[in-house]
Amino acid sequence: MTGNQRALTEGQRRQAKLIWDYHQMRHQVKPCDVAIGLGSHDLGVPAFCARLYRAGLFQS
């Protein structure tokens, strides 16, 4: 760790994992009429949307 960075405590890590696991919906991917990719700074969101589009799961 450098400067003002702090490590997570084990309790904080457990709480973060609880929230992360809650948001993992584990839906089966299937074709749809409309797709909306919501994200912020995570470039994985548009990359995953592009993979779904190229796989033919939704049209433009």
C-alpha positions as CSV (number, residue, x, y, z in Angstrom):
1,M,0.0,0.0,0.0
2,T,1.2,3.5,-0.8
3,G,0.5,7.0,0.5
4,N,-3.0,7.2,1.9
5,Q,-4.3,3.8,0.7
6,R,-5.7,1.5,3.4
7,A,-6.3,-2.2,3.3
8,L,-9.8,-3.5,3.8
9,T,-10.5,-5.2,7.1
10,E,-11.8,-8.8,7.0
11,G,-15.2,-7.5,8.1
12,Q,-15.3,-5.0,5.2
13,R,-14.3,-7.6,2.7
14,R,-17.1,-9.9,3.9
15,Q,-19.6,-7.1,3.6
16,A,-18.4,-6.2,0.1
17,K,-18.6,-9.9,-0.9
18,L,-22.2,-10.1,0.4
19,I,-23.2,-7.1,-1.7
20,W,-21.3,-8.5,-4.8
21,D,-22.9,-11.9,-4.4
22,Y,-26.4,-10.3,-4.1
23,H,-25.9,-8.5,-7.4
24,Q,-24.9,-11.7,-9.3
25,M,-28.2,-12.6,-10.8
26,R,-26.9,-15.7,-12.7
27,H,-29.5,-15.3,-15.5
28,Q,-29.2,-17.5,-18.5
29,V,-28.3,-15.4,-21.6
30,K,-30.9,-15.7,-24.4
31,P,-32.0,-13.6,-27.4
32,C,-34.0,-10.5,-26.8
33,D,-35.6,-7.6,-28.6
34,V,-33.8,-4.8,-26.8
35,A,-30.5,-4.6,-24.9
36,I,-29.2,-1.8,-22.6
37,G,-25.8,-1.9,-21.1
38,L,-25.5,0.2,-18.0
39,G,-22.1,1.0,-16.6
40,S,-19.7,3.7,-15.5
41,H,-15.9,3.4,-15.6
42,D,-16.0,-0.4,-16.1
43,L,-14.9,-1.0,-19.7
44,G,-16.0,-4.6,-19.3
45,V,-19.6,-3.6,-19.7
46,P,-19.4,-2.3,-23.3
47,A,-17.0,-5.2,-24.2
48,F,-19.6,-7.7,-22.9
49,C,-22.4,-6.0,-24.7
50,A,-20.4,-6.1,-27.9
51,R,-19.9,-9.9,-27.4
52,L,-23.6,-10.4,-27.0
53,Y,-24.3,-8.3,-30.1
54,R,-21.8,-10.2,-32.2
55,A,-23.3,-13.5,-30.9
56,G,-26.6,-12.4,-32.4
57,L,-28.5,-12.1,-29.1
58,F,-30.0,-8.7,-30.0
59,Q,-30.2,-6.5,-33.1
60,S,-29.2,-2.9,-33.7
